């Protein structure tokens, strides 16, 4: 009996998935730690000033811009310098040269962690801070294009630091790069020249403004053009490729020329009429803020309610409390910027805000020669007493003005009708003329 022969099965060899050199470079070394360090450094800096930026998109964007540029930039520069000098310190440059890839490609793979991980850290810090601000803003939008330009600038600093580390593989190169980078960026924030807008850490100015549409992409062209030109000049293995570095360099120079044409003071910022539109309550006197701060209007109205209850209907009382760059109207009294005293949508010290508003109400500018004579000191004391009576200065803010207690007690002892009568006479008087100031 003849058996049937069955052909033996041979299993196909399992495919071995090649590991991407870029993935390997991104996962090892200093790269991930650099990204985490950048994110943590920016977040710690922002956390220390959280009440100052959790009200407006401009505030959070501006502070992120400074923190990312002034802290994240030098950190990326130093980390890139350390990463760049790694191969020469380890003596592996000949091993890398034996890899069958073009030198420029090897350079780009090597530079990737120094450039991409700081960008990831910046974007993470941006996302956290924008999420923490979103519940409290009233109007406007986050300047995502400016934040993206900042992230690109930090990534370019990491790439330039990497090249510096390759050129000077000294152990002190990295810390020196960080120090020089910080000093250079910090000095740029103090100059008043137009050139300061080339730096990635210049503080933004007005909350009621928008950047011109082309500033963010031109800033990206400026920083990325410099970094790409440096990479091509260093990594190209032929003169023809090296000449291509002139293209991104020309783009960077053209972008810098556009930025240098900006006005020295305003820079790229232009007023936005939509953000300065007045939003008012229905009280008397009215309380008005800009559309940018409309969520703060209830808090400002509540802080001024005790003063408004006494001023309501009196001749000479302010027609409007105005906070922000509103078009002035007759009878306006300018308030302090409410965002300066606001934390997460509420005024932290309503008593201080109320006191500053009343001081502004009676802050007449006297001409030379006014407030003189035998009654001048008494008139100034009465003025301080009226302010203290309407909006007492908190005990922890400063000492009482000597001599005011007597007048405050007299005002408190009057009937409501007598108090209104006195306030009417006081508002009608000129506080710069002591003989006109009525005595309680």
C-alpha positions as CSV (number, residue, x, y, z in Angstrom):
1,X,0.0,0.0,0.0
2,X,1.5,3.1,-1.2
3,X,1.1,6.2,1.1
4,X,0.3,9.6,-0.2
5,X,3.0,12.0,0.2
6,X,1.9,15.4,1.5
7,X,4.2,18.3,0.7
8,X,5.6,19.7,3.9
9,X,4.5,23.3,4.8
10,X,7.0,25.9,5.4
11,X,6.0,28.9,7.3
12,X,6.8,32.2,5.6
13,X,9.4,34.2,7.6
14,X,7.8,36.8,9.8
15,X,8.4,40.3,8.5
16,X,10.5,42.4,10.8
17,X,9.2,45.9,10.9
18,X,12.0,48.4,10.5
19,X,12.2,50.9,13.3
20,X,12.2,54.5,11.9
21,X,15.3,56.4,12.8
22,X,13.2,59.5,13.5
23,X,11.0,57.6,16.0
24,X,14.1,56.2,17.7
25,X,15.7,59.7,18.0
26,X,12.4,61.2,19.3
27,X,12.0,58.6,22.0
28,X,15.5,58.5,23.4
29,X,17.9,61.0,24.8
30,X,17.1,64.4,26.2
31,X,14.2,65.3,23.9
32,X,11.2,64.1,25.9
33,X,12.7,65.6,29.1
34,X,13.2,68.9,27.3
35,X,9.5,69.0,26.3
36,X,8.4,68.2,29.8
37,X,10.8,70.8,31.2
38,X,9.6,73.5,28.9
39,X,5.9,72.8,29.6
40,X,6.5,72.7,33.4
41,X,8.6,75.9,33.4
42,X,6.0,77.8,31.5
43,X,3.1,76.4,33.6
44,X,4.8,77.3,36.9
45,X,5.5,80.8,35.7
46,X,1.9,81.2,34.6
47,X,0.5,79.7,37.8
48,X,2.3,82.3,39.9
49,X,0.4,85.1,38.1
50,X,-2.9,83.3,37.4
51,X,-5.3,86.1,38.6
52,X,-3.7,88.4,36.2
53,X,-4.5,86.5,33.0
54,X,-7.7,84.5,33.6
55,X,-10.0,87.3,32.4
56,X,-9.0,88.3,28.9
57,X,-7.6,86.4,25.9
58,X,-5.1,89.2,25.3
59,X,-3.8,88.9,28.9
60,X,-3.3,85.1,28.7
61,X,-1.8,85.3,25.2
62,X,0.6,88.1,26.2
63,X,1.8,86.5,29.4
64,X,2.2,83.1,27.6
65,X,4.2,85.0,24.9
66,X,6.6,86.4,27.5
67,X,6.9,83.1,29.5
68,X,7.4,81.0,26.4
69,X,9.9,83.3,24.8
70,X,11.9,84.3,27.9
71,X,11.9,81.0,29.7
72,X,11.1,78.3,27.1
73,X,13.4,79.7,24.4
74,X,16.6,79.7,26.4
75,X,15.7,76.3,27.8
76,X,15.3,74.9,24.3
77,X,18.5,76.6,23.2
78,X,20.5,75.0,26.1
79,X,18.9,71.5,25.7
80,X,19.6,71.6,21.9
81,X,23.2,72.5,22.6
82,X,23.6,69.5,24.9
83,X,21.9,67.2,22.5
84,X,23.9,68.5,19.5
85,X,27.3,67.8,21.2
86,X,26.3,64.3,22.3
87,X,27.8,62.4,19.3
88,X,31.2,64.1,19.5
89,X,31.3,63.6,23.3
90,X,30.6,60.0,22.8
91,X,32.9,59.5,19.8
92,X,30.1,58.2,17.5
93,X,30.5,60.7,14.7
94,X,32.3,58.1,12.5
95,X,29.6,55.6,13.2
96,X,26.9,58.1,12.0
97,X,29.0,58.9,8.9
98,X,28.9,55.2,8.0
99,X,25.1,55.2,7.8
100,X,24.0,55.0,4.1
101,X,22.0,58.2,4.2
102,X,22.7,61.7,3.0
103,X,24.4,63.9,5.6
104,X,21.5,66.5,5.5
105,X,19.0,63.7,6.2
106,X,21.0,62.5,9.1
107,X,21.3,66.0,10.4
108,X,17.5,66.6,10.2
109,X,16.8,63.3,12.1
110,X,19.3,64.2,14.7
111,X,17.9,67.8,15.1
112,X,14.3,66.7,15.3
113,X,14.2,66.0,19.1
114,X,15.8,69.4,19.8
115,X,13.2,71.2,17.7
116,X,10.0,69.2,18.1
117,X,9.9,68.3,21.8
118,X,10.1,72.0,22.9
119,X,7.3,72.8,20.5
120,X,5.2,70.0,22.1
121,X,5.9,71.4,25.6
122,X,4.9,74.9,24.5
123,X,1.7,73.7,22.9
124,X,0.8,71.7,26.0
125,X,1.3,74.7,28.3
126,X,-0.8,76.8,25.8
127,X,-3.6,74.3,25.9
128,X,-3.7,74.2,29.7
129,X,-3.7,78.0,30.1
130,X,-6.3,78.6,27.4
131,X,-8.6,76.0,29.0
132,X,-8.2,77.7,32.4
133,X,-9.1,81.1,30.9
134,X,-12.0,80.1,28.7
135,X,-14.8,80.1,31.4
136,X,-14.1,83.7,32.4
137,X,-13.5,85.6,29.2
138,X,-16.3,87.9,27.8
139,X,-15.3,88.7,24.2
140,X,-12.6,88.4,21.7
141,X,-10.7,85.3,20.8
142,X,-7.5,83.5,21.7
143,X,-4.6,84.6,19.4
144,X,-3.8,81.0,18.3
145,X,-1.7,82.2,15.3
146,X,0.6,84.2,17.7
147,X,0.9,81.2,20.0
148,X,1.8,79.0,17.0
149,X,4.4,81.5,16.0
150,X,5.9,81.4,19.5
151,X,6.0,77.6,19.4
152,X,7.9,77.8,16.0
153,X,10.3,80.3,17.4
154,X,11.1,78.0,20.4
155,X,11.6,75.0,18.1
156,X,14.0,77.1,15.9
157,X,16.0,78.1,19.0
158,X,16.3,74.4,19.8
159,X,17.5,73.6,16.3
160,X,20.0,76.5,16.4
161,X,21.2,75.3,19.8
162,X,21.7,71.8,18.4
163,X,23.9,73.2,15.6
164,X,25.9,75.2,18.1
165,X,26.4,72.0,20.2
166,X,27.7,70.2,17.2
167,X,30.1,73.0,16.3
168,X,31.4,73.4,19.9
169,X,31.0,70.1,21.7
170,X,32.1,71.5,25.0
171,X,30.2,70.6,28.2
172,X,29.7,74.2,29.1
173,X,28.3,75.1,25.7
174,X,24.7,74.2,26.8
175,X,24.6,76.3,29.9
176,X,26.3,79.2,28.2
177,X,23.8,79.1,25.4
178,X,21.0,79.2,27.9
179,X,22.5,82.2,29.8
180,X,23.3,84.1,26.6
181,X,19.9,83.4,25.1
182,X,18.1,84.6,28.2
183,X,20.1,87.8,28.5
184,X,19.7,88.5,24.8
185,X,15.9,88.0,24.8
186,X,15.5,89.9,28.1
187,X,17.5,92.9,26.7
188,X,15.3,92.9,23.7
189,X,12.2,93.4,25.8
190,X,13.5,96.7,27.3
191,X,14.4,98.5,24.1
192,X,12.0,100.9,22.5
193,X,13.3,100.4,19.0
194,X,11.2,98.7,16.3
195,X,13.7,95.8,16.2
196,X,12.3,94.5,19.5
197,X,9.3,93.1,17.6
198,X,11.7,90.6,16.0
199,X,12.2,89.0,19.4
200,X,9.9,86.3,20.6
201,X,9.4,87.7,24.2
202,X,8.2,91.3,23.8
203,X,5.2,92.0,26.0
204,X,1.9,92.8,24.3
205,X,0.4,96.2,25.1
206,X,-3.3,96.9,24.8
207,X,-6.1,94.4,25.7
208,X,-8.5,96.2,23.3
209,X,-6.3,95.6,20.2
210,X,-5.8,92.9,17.6
211,X,-2.5,92.1,15.8
212,X,-2.4,92.8,12.1
213,X,-3.2,89.6,10.1
214,X,0.2,89.2,8.6
215,X,2.3,89.5,11.7
216,X,2.1,85.8,12.8
217,X,3.0,84.2,9.5
218,X,5.8,86.8,8.9
219,X,7.2,86.0,12.3
220,X,7.2,82.3,11.4
221,X,9.0,83.1,8.2
222,X,11.6,85.2,10.1
223,X,12.5,82.5,12.7
224,X,12.0,79.4,10.6
225,X,14.0,81.0,7.7
226,X,17.0,81.6,9.9
227,X,16.9,78.0,11.3
228,X,16.4,76.4,7.9
229,X,19.2,78.4,6.4
230,X,21.6,77.4,9.1
231,X,20.6,73.7,8.8
232,X,21.2,73.7,5.0
233,X,24.5,75.6,5.3
234,X,25.8,73.1,7.9
235,X,24.3,69.8,6.6
236,X,24.5,70.0,2.8
237,X,27.2,67.8,1.4
238,X,27.5,69.6,-1.9
239,X,28.1,73.3,-2.8
240,X,24.9,73.2,-4.8
241,X,22.8,72.2,-1.9
242,X,24.6,74.6,0.3
243,X,23.7,77.4,-2.0
244,X,20.0,76.6,-1.4
245,X,20.4,78.1,2.1
246,X,20.2,81.5,0.4
247,X,16.5,80.9,-0.3
248,X,15.3,80.6,3.4
249,X,17.8,83.2,4.4
250,X,16.3,85.6,1.8
251,X,12.8,84.8,3.2
252,X,14.0,85.6,6.7
253,X,15.6,88.9,5.7
254,X,12.4,89.9,3.8
255,X,10.2,89.0,6.8
256,X,12.5,91.0,9.1
257,X,12.2,94.0,6.8
258,X,8.4,93.9,7.0
259,X,8.5,93.7,10.8
260,X,11.0,96.6,11.0
261,X,8.5,98.8,9.2
262,X,6.0,98.5,12.1
263,X,5.5,101.6,14.2
264,X,7.9,101.6,17.2
265,X,5.3,102.0,19.9
266,X,2.2,100.1,18.6
267,X,4.1,97.4,16.8
268,X,1.6,95.0,15.2
269,X,-1.3,96.0,17.4
270,X,-4.3,98.0,16.1
271,X,-7.4,99.1,18.1
272,X,-10.5,96.9,17.7
273,X,-13.7,99.0,17.8
274,X,-15.8,95.9,18.5
275,X,-13.9,95.4,21.8
276,X,-14.3,99.0,23.0
277,X,-18.1,99.1,22.5
278,X,-19.8,100.3,25.8
279,X,-21.9,97.8,27.8
280,X,-23.8,99.5,30.6
281,X,-26.2,98.4,33.4
282,X,-29.5,100.1,34.2
283,X,-28.5,101.8,37.4
284,X,-28.1,105.4,38.4
285,X,-25.4,106.5,37.9
286,X,-24.8,104.0,35.1
287,X,-21.8,101.7,35.2
288,X,-20.3,101.0,31.8
289,X,-17.5,98.7,30.7
290,X,-16.2,97.7,27.3
291,X,-17.6,94.7,25.4
292,X,-14.3,93.0,26.2
293,X,-15.2,93.1,29.9
294,X,-18.9,92.6,29.8
295,X,-18.8,89.6,32.1
296,X,-17.2,91.8,34.7
297,X,-20.1,94.3,34.6
298,X,-22.2,92.6,37.4
299,X,-19.1,92.5,39.7
300,X,-18.3,96.2,39.0
301,X,-22.0,97.3,39.5
302,X,-22.1,95.3,42.8
303,X,-18.9,96.9,44.0
304,X,-20.2,100.5,43.3
305,X,-23.8,99.8,44.5
306,X,-23.3,101.4,48.1
307,X,-21.9,104.6,46.5
308,X,-24.6,104.8,43.9
309,X,-27.3,104.4,46.5
310,X,-26.2,107.7,48.1
311,X,-25.5,109.5,44.8
312,X,-28.7,108.5,42.9
313,X,-30.6,111.5,41.7
314,X,-28.3,114.1,43.2
315,X,-27.3,117.1,41.1
316,X,-23.6,117.0,40.2
317,X,-23.5,113.2,40.6
318,X,-21.6,111.4,37.8
319,X,-23.8,110.5,34.8
320,X,-21.7,107.4,34.2
321,X,-18.9,105.4,35.7
322,X,-16.7,104.4,32.7
323,X,-14.2,101.6,32.8
324,X,-11.9,101.2,29.8
325,X,-11.2,103.2,26.7
326,X,-14.8,104.4,26.1
327,X,-15.6,107.5,24.1
328,X,-15.9,110.2,26.9
329,X,-19.3,111.7,27.6
330,X,-20.2,114.7,29.8
331,X,-20.4,113.7,33.4
332,X,-18.2,110.6,33.1
333,X,-16.0,109.5,35.9
334,X,-13.2,107.2,34.8
335,X,-12.8,103.9,36.7
336,X,-9.7,101.8,37.2
337,X,-9.3,98.9,34.8
338,X,-11.6,96.2,36.5
339,X,-9.4,93.4,35.2
340,X,-6.6,94.6,37.4
341,X,-8.6,93.8,40.5
342,X,-10.4,90.8,39.1
343,X,-9.7,87.1,39.7
344,X,-11.7,84.5,37.8
345,X,-14.6,86.8,37.1
346,X,-15.0,88.6,40.4
347,X,-13.4,91.6,42.0
348,X,-11.3,90.4,44.9
349,X,-11.3,93.7,46.9
350,X,-14.6,95.5,46.2
351,X,-13.9,97.9,49.1
352,X,-10.6,99.0,47.5
353,X,-12.2,99.3,44.1
354,X,-15.1,101.4,45.5
355,X,-12.7,103.6,47.4
356,X,-10.6,104.3,44.3
357,X,-13.7,105.1,42.3
358,X,-14.8,107.8,44.9
359,X,-11.3,109.2,45.0
360,X,-11.5,109.5,41.2
361,X,-14.9,111.3,41.6
362,X,-13.3,114.0,43.7
363,X,-9.9,114.2,42.0
364,X,-10.2,117.7,40.6
365,X,-7.0,119.1,39.2
366,X,-6.3,122.4,40.9
367,X,-4.5,125.3,39.2
368,X,-1.4,126.9,40.7
369,X,-2.5,129.3,43.4
370,X,-5.6,127.2,44.4
371,X,-6.0,125.5,47.7
372,X,-4.3,128.4,49.6
373,X,-5.4,130.5,52.5
374,X,-6.4,129.8,56.1
375,X,-9.1,127.3,55.1
376,X,-7.0,125.2,52.7
377,X,-6.1,122.5,55.3
378,X,-9.6,122.2,56.5
379,X,-11.0,121.9,53.0
380,X,-8.5,119.0,52.2
381,X,-9.5,117.3,55.5
382,X,-13.2,117.6,54.6
383,X,-12.5,116.2,51.1
384,X,-10.8,113.2,52.7
385,X,-13.7,112.8,55.2
386,X,-16.3,112.7,52.5
387,X,-14.4,110.1,50.5
388,X,-14.0,108.0,53.7
389,X,-17.7,108.4,54.5
390,X,-18.8,107.3,51.0
391,X,-16.3,104.5,50.6
392,X,-14.1,103.8,53.7
393,X,-10.5,102.8,53.1
394,X,-10.0,99.2,54.3
395,X,-8.1,99.0,57.6
396,X,-5.3,96.9,56.1
397,X,-4.7,99.3,53.3
398,X,-3.5,102.5,55.0
399,X,-3.9,104.7,58.1
400,X,-6.7,107.2,58.5
401,X,-6.2,110.8,57.5
402,X,-5.8,112.8,60.7
403,X,-8.8,115.0,61.5
404,X,-11.3,113.2,59.4
405,X,-13.1,111.3,62.2
406,X,-14.9,114.3,63.5
407,X,-16.4,115.1,60.1
408,X,-17.3,111.5,59.4
409,X,-19.1,111.2,62.7
410,X,-21.1,114.4,61.9
411,X,-22.1,112.9,58.5
412,X,-23.2,109.7,60.1
413,X,-25.2,111.5,62.7
414,X,-27.3,113.3,60.1
415,X,-30.6,112.1,58.8
416,X,-30.7,110.6,55.3
417,X,-32.3,113.8,54.0
418,X,-29.7,115.9,55.6
419,X,-26.9,113.7,54.2
420,X,-28.3,114.1,50.7
421,X,-28.6,117.9,51.2
422,X,-25.0,118.1,52.3
423,X,-23.8,115.9,49.3
424,X,-25.7,118.1,46.9
425,X,-24.0,121.2,48.3
426,X,-20.6,119.5,48.3
427,X,-20.9,118.3,44.7
428,X,-21.8,121.8,43.6
429,X,-18.7,123.3,45.3
430,X,-15.3,123.7,43.8
431,X,-12.9,121.7,46.1
432,X,-10.0,123.8,44.8
433,X,-11.5,126.9,46.4
434,X,-11.4,126.3,50.2
435,X,-14.0,129.0,50.9
436,X,-16.6,127.1,48.8
437,X,-16.2,123.8,50.5
438,X,-19.2,123.2,52.9
439,X,-18.4,122.0,56.4
440,X,-20.5,119.0,57.6
